[in-house]
């Protein structure tokens, strides 16, 4: 059997009959110059091993170098950008534009942290720091990777920009179409922030790809992309979905046994080159698809709303048995350290001193921790009066 995707059958000569069969092709190319802001759609892009040119080459960080993202600062998705020959311009509805010129950057080395990766980035300008401080509401700084990122990820044997973990994200348009058929809400591709969108495939065909070629570049499909709370933020209004969509729907047919939710594929480039909108996607090698149980038809009995008392580090407040601990604490003005808000990072891990919670088995919980009383505030739901400490 050929390594070309199974939807594309071979002619007797062993080649694809291009008159009869259609290859998948690129329908969108997107970059996000600053991590967590609105993307820019391109007709073509130069691919580097650290990702698409200009993609996530900037990042907002606190004064200790820790990343600041739209997961906790939803307003960042309303920041837009335009590329210029000597830099870029950033706009935000309630602020004057910020003009960033590479020649004005201080370029002083700054230690920073992206999901545990410690590496050196570069300072930009005091004007940029002040502009983002106004939007975020606390003192932050804008960092630059430089022409070549110093962040080396040994796991994938390449350097990466300020992206979460992998240089590129690929999603098929049919995957979004399938989600929208199942979800009570209509979702846009912008919620998932892909670099490459592919049209002309069956739903989630990308799950079965291992190596592909687009234009001049060969890519390796590394692993499915675990999705976080950022997908629930409306890219236009910066408002989070009260129904936790699309994660709620995705959890019914794209979740693994640990509760991780997956949509799209993390990708690395094996060489540099140009890709263009409309380029054919040649599937060079396939792999077995991940299997996710489909529970969408399961009947779910609605639980009666019940008032309870919640204590977090000695601070007591009224809550209920339906919202997550993190959401309820924030509504009550009680601070809990958090980051990914989807059970992946462990920043909100706490100890349950008394009471009962519904805590799914999430990636940030190590074996045996649930039995020891460890919970994740972002995804556990109190079921009785509870007392927790961090």
Secondary structure, 3 states (H helix, E strand, C coil): CCCCCCCCCECCCCCECCCCCCCCEEEEEEECCECCCCCEEECEEEEECCEECCCCCEEEEECCCEECCCCCCHHHHHCEEEEECCEEEEEECCEEEEEEEHHHCCCCEEEEEECCEEEEEEECCHHHHHHHHHHHCCCEEEEECCCCCCCEECCCCEECCCCCCCCEEEEEHHHHHHHHHHCCCCCCHHHCCCCEEEECCCCCHHHHEEEEEECCEEEEEEEEEECCHHHHECCCCCCECCCCCCHHHHCCCCECCCCCEEEEEEEEECCCEEEECCCEEEEEEECCCCCCCCCCCCCCCCCCCCEEEEEECCEEEEEECCCEHHHHHHHCCCCCCCCCCCCCCCCCEEEEEECCEEECCCCCCCCCCCCCCEEECCCEEECCCEEEEC
